[in-house]
Amino acid sequence: MNFTEIFQGAFSFSQFFLLGLVYLFVFIKIYVKVTPYDEIALIKNGNLAASLSLLGATIGFLLPMASVITHTHLINDMAIWSLISMIVQLLSFQAIKMIWMPDVQEKIESGNVACGVFLLTLSLAVGLINAVSMS
């Protein structure tokens, strides 16, 4: 492996890694705004249900991103599919809220861990389905 190949590999890694971090922070910022409660404030106050819910949504968002990075060498593909992954997670929260938990705000704010685990599970399931659908 020569210097040019190492440089190209490092540059490619840097692009994917930095864009991934940007998308991660943007996703969390938007997700916290879309949900009817402020996960970050709840987590700072020790609310495990909010932490579990955000964990599931975040990993559910990242699974498809990891899949697309694994299967492509094009930064544009990563950007587009990551955006789609973000939209899918945001819509899945709204669907869960409409179908199963219209009172999700009260449940999470009161620290209902079972509700947090349920949201985590469904977010991961949606993320896995999304990830394998992209490959």
C-alpha positions as CSV (number, residue, x, y, z in Angstrom):
1,M,0.0,0.0,0.0
2,N,1.5,3.3,-1.0
3,F,1.1,6.8,0.4
4,T,-1.6,7.8,-2.2
5,E,-3.8,4.8,-1.3
6,I,-3.4,5.5,2.4
7,F,-4.3,9.2,1.8
8,Q,-7.3,8.3,-0.3
9,G,-8.5,5.8,2.3
10,A,-8.1,8.4,5.1
11,F,-9.9,11.0,3.1
12,S,-12.8,8.7,2.3
13,F,-13.0,7.6,6.0
14,S,-13.0,11.3,7.1
15,Q,-15.8,12.2,4.7
16,F,-18.1,9.3,5.8
17,F,-17.2,9.8,9.5
18,L,-17.7,13.5,9.6
19,L,-20.9,13.4,7.5
20,G,-22.1,10.6,9.8
21,L,-21.5,12.7,12.9
22,V,-23.3,15.7,11.3
23,Y,-26.3,13.6,10.5
24,L,-26.3,12.0,14.0
25,F,-26.4,15.4,15.7
26,V,-29.0,16.8,13.2
27,F,-31.1,13.7,13.7
28,I,-31.1,14.0,17.5
29,K,-31.8,17.8,17.3
30,I,-34.8,17.2,15.0
31,Y,-36.1,14.1,16.8
32,V,-36.1,16.0,20.2
33,K,-38.1,18.8,18.5
34,V,-40.6,16.5,16.9
35,T,-41.4,14.5,19.9
36,P,-43.9,16.1,22.4
37,Y,-41.3,16.1,25.2
38,D,-37.7,17.2,25.5
39,E,-35.7,13.9,25.9
40,I,-32.5,15.8,26.7
41,A,-34.0,17.7,29.6
42,L,-35.7,14.5,30.9
43,I,-32.5,12.5,30.6
44,K,-30.6,15.2,32.5
45,N,-33.2,14.7,35.3
46,G,-32.6,10.9,35.3
47,N,-35.6,9.8,33.2
48,L,-34.7,6.3,32.1
49,A,-37.8,6.0,29.8
50,A,-36.7,9.0,27.8
51,S,-33.2,7.7,27.6
52,L,-34.3,4.3,26.3
53,S,-36.7,5.9,23.8
54,L,-34.0,8.2,22.4
55,L,-31.5,5.3,22.4
56,G,-33.8,3.2,20.2
57,A,-34.5,6.0,17.8
58,T,-30.8,6.9,17.5
59,I,-29.7,3.3,16.8
60,G,-32.7,2.8,14.6
61,F,-31.5,5.8,12.6
62,L,-27.9,4.7,12.5
63,L,-28.4,1.1,11.4
64,P,-29.4,2.1,7.9
65,M,-26.6,4.6,7.8
66,A,-24.1,1.8,8.7
67,S,-25.6,-0.4,6.0
68,V,-25.3,2.1,3.3
69,I,-21.7,3.0,4.3
70,T,-20.9,-0.7,4.1
71,H,-22.4,-1.1,0.7
72,T,-21.4,2.1,-1.2
73,H,-18.3,4.2,-1.8
74,L,-20.3,7.2,-2.8
75,I,-20.8,10.0,-0.2
76,N,-23.9,11.1,-2.0
77,D,-25.6,7.7,-1.5
78,M,-24.8,8.0,2.2
79,A,-26.3,11.5,2.4
80,I,-29.5,10.5,0.6
81,W,-30.1,7.2,2.4
82,S,-29.3,8.8,5.8
83,L,-31.9,11.5,5.1
84,I,-34.4,8.8,4.2
85,S,-33.5,6.9,7.4
86,M,-34.1,10.1,9.4
87,I,-37.5,10.6,7.9
88,V,-38.4,6.9,8.5
89,Q,-37.6,7.2,12.2
90,L,-39.5,10.4,12.6
91,L,-42.6,9.0,10.8
92,S,-42.3,5.8,12.8
93,F,-42.5,7.7,16.1
94,Q,-45.7,9.5,14.8
95,A,-47.2,6.2,13.8
96,I,-46.4,4.6,17.2
97,K,-48.0,7.6,18.9
98,M,-51.1,7.4,16.7
99,I,-51.6,3.6,16.8
100,W,-50.5,2.4,20.2
101,M,-49.6,5.3,22.4
102,P,-51.5,8.6,22.1
103,D,-50.5,9.3,25.7
104,V,-46.8,8.8,25.0
105,Q,-45.9,12.2,26.4
106,E,-47.4,11.5,29.8
107,K,-45.9,8.0,29.9
108,I,-42.4,9.1,29.0
109,E,-42.4,12.2,31.2
110,S,-43.6,10.1,34.2
111,G,-40.7,7.7,33.6
112,N,-42.7,4.7,32.4
113,V,-39.7,2.4,31.6
114,A,-42.0,-0.2,29.9
115,C,-43.1,2.5,27.5
116,G,-39.5,3.6,26.8
117,V,-38.5,-0.1,26.1
118,F,-41.5,-0.4,23.8
119,L,-40.4,2.7,21.8
120,L,-36.8,1.4,21.8
121,T,-37.9,-1.9,20.4
122,L,-40.1,-0.6,17.7
123,S,-37.5,2.0,16.7
124,L,-34.8,-0.7,16.4
125,A,-37.2,-2.9,14.4
126,V,-38.0,-0.2,12.0
127,G,-34.3,0.7,11.7
128,L,-33.4,-3.0,10.9
129,I,-36.1,-3.3,8.3
130,N,-35.0,0.0,6.8
131,A,-31.3,-1.1,6.8
132,V,-31.9,-4.5,5.1
133,S,-34.3,-2.9,2.6
134,M,-31.4,-0.6,1.4
135,S,-29.0,-3.4,0.7
